[in-house]
Amino acid sequence: MKAKESAKELLSFIKEATSPYHVVEEGIKYLKKEGFEELDLKNNWKLEKGKGYYIKPYGTSLFSFTIGNNWKEGQNFRIAAAHTDHPGFRVKPNADIKSGAYRKLNTEVYGGPILNTWMDRPLSLAGRVALRSDDPFHPEMRIIDMKKPILIIPNLAIHINKEVNKGVELNRQVDTLPLFSMLEEDISDEKFFLSFLAKELGVEKDRILDYDMYIYNCEEGGFVGLKEDFVSCPRLDNLTSVWSLLKGITEGKRKEGINLIALYDNEEIGSKTKQGADSALLNLLLEKIMRGLKLSEDSLYSQITDSFLLSVDVAHGVHPNHPEKYDPTNYTALNEGIVFKIDSNQRYTFDTEAIAIVQQLCEAGKVKYQKFVNRSDMPGGGTLGPIISSWLPVKTVDIGIPLLAMHSSRELMGTKDQAYLDKLMVTFFSL
């Protein structure tokens, strides 16, 4: 597939994947279309060779695996992991704020967004709502996406904020609250946000028990540059990786062993949740797979010794206006292929043998690659790799495609790089 076609596929996925809940739902739609069968962690599994399965243990995490046609005991796992969440804002439980003639929403910053990039953008809402049910332990859960711009965070005019171009810190409780609507003549409704949700869901307001609503940039992604060299789009971190993993698990045709993808939530806030990578979730799933194949846990321990994990998350491309922020010899560029993320302090997970393996996979798949190391005086952030490999001791490498403007409400990638990552994931799950 040509590079631009791969990028268009990604843009179509991102357009619908507006919250972690919707990332999972879009992933399930794709897997179902490819013939994958749903499993439930509560049930006993009877797994078959040559089939693909998926599990949604929580609304914002998704796992999928295939069993090779020639699988037999002792063969290894190929695992790739990515995350479904992205930095931004979430709506607080008591969201209503009246300010003069306006209605605003009270929000909380999620993760580490570049706050000023969210100003003056058309914003929307997506997430999940819990409704009353007959069984209190099983409330009715609905996911919802407004699919239109209903919010905006307006900047303060330069005439009133004369120092703005010198750099003004935004207060998260004051400056980033989105404008929702004007006050209407009837202001008796003290819970206007709940009324709004109830109307959108077609239910009575008192049925709503709780909600988990994300604010997202509803601008569509697109190509930019003289020869459409770049893709500008919200949520590239980390839906570039999620999409490649979905393609890899469905198109990879390894006949031996077991292929698996793990799409976790909450990477942007440290992963220490039941649906995050710093949990026993993957280990429990592997144990379930062993039992579904009528094998013991001892078989799992023998199989992981030769298994492999790719932690797939975006990387930093060198910024053309600030090359001094990067290592002088180990920087990476957009459109030059996937990035090996290396850190001797294991903020990114790697070892020399593991990197050599992935380099050879790149060569087999004709995938361009490059290596990134942070400046020694500027430590970078963490990834899923070190967290997962502390729970599951397998050879692991952190990789991803390079971005500019990471954690902006619109990020920038090279048009060619998604095709490289897609090709690597298919190769990883095929050889």
Summary of the structure (lengths in Angstrom):
residues: 431
radius of gyration: 22.6
end to end distance: 19.2
largest distance: 71.6
contacts: 1428
relative contact order: 0.18
helix: 29%
strand: 28%
